[in-house]
Amino acid sequence: MPNSVPFKQVDVFTSVPFQGNPVAVVNCWNLDEKEVHTSLMQKIANWTNLSETTFLFKPTIPNCDYKVRIFCPQSELPFAGHPTIGTCKAYLEFSGRKDVTEITQECGLGAISLSLEGETLSFKGAKTNIVEISDKEVQGYGSAFSTKLIERARLLEVGPKWVVALVRDSKACFEMDVDFVGLNKVCTQFDATGVIIAGKYADEDKYEMRAFAPRIGVNEDPVCGSGSLALARYLQEVNGYKTTYSFHISQGGRVGRAGQVSATIQHKEGEISYFIGGEAVTAIDGQILL
């Protein structure tokens, strides 16, 4: 195995460097996946100390363009949103592919469809299961926040398992304080990845959103793609849209970022699909030791 491989750090859900959510992408394309041990990938992810680090391999599923394995500092994830967009951005740069509009990613959830329109990469949610949770769980999650939840929390299984709830408006969401110790305990007790809280802007199709995952070593994720997917599915459940609805999500203000996410709940031919998108920019391009 070589001493070093190509490496990028991609800032996701922004067109301005250092304003989104970075993901480290390690290019293992020219390696046999069996040579790169899970323990080494986990060690590198812990060292980068980003919310996620990904490892790019040749695909093993027919018709996929590449395979990605996704690690947060403490564990591996089957899927995550901003790493999906960031890894796709890196893959296109590593491969030199041009004039591409459709890409298929292999990951722990299987095949994920992505599209490129202009500078915006979007993915289609492959898993959007919604689960009702007990009153005890709802109260436990609610007790970790300084702001009252106005809509019943539900569990969204989108790869990660996010508990999603709403507060009264965007200002309440932005200003809300969090008991991370208490939240970690309740997420561990009920086996949730973390919690998504959102509040709507007045007279706009836009939400302020925050993502909290202390259980996996990320107190507040600056801009969360899988959380945005979970929010879209949650809003469909709460509001019962009958036609396609598109909205924007602002994230990261409380941690000094300015992430911008586009979301679409598509109603087409009797089926409902969920799409999450945004821009991405490469901030670091070099080599990393293996």
ABEGO torsion letter per residue (X at the ends): XBABBBBBBBBBGBABBGABBBBBBBBAAABBAAABBAAAAAAAAAAAGBABBBBBBBBABBGBABBBBBBBAABBBABBAAAAAAAAAAAAAAAGBBGBABBBBBBAAEBBBBBBBEABBBBBBABBBBBBBBAAAAAAAAAABABBBABBBBBBBAGBBBBBBBBABAAAAAABBBBAAAAAAAAAAAGBAEBBBBBBBBGBBBBBBBBBBAAAGBABBABBAAAAAAAAAAAAAAAGBABBBBBBBBBGAAAGBBBBBBBBBBBBGGBBBBBBBEBBBBABBBBBBX
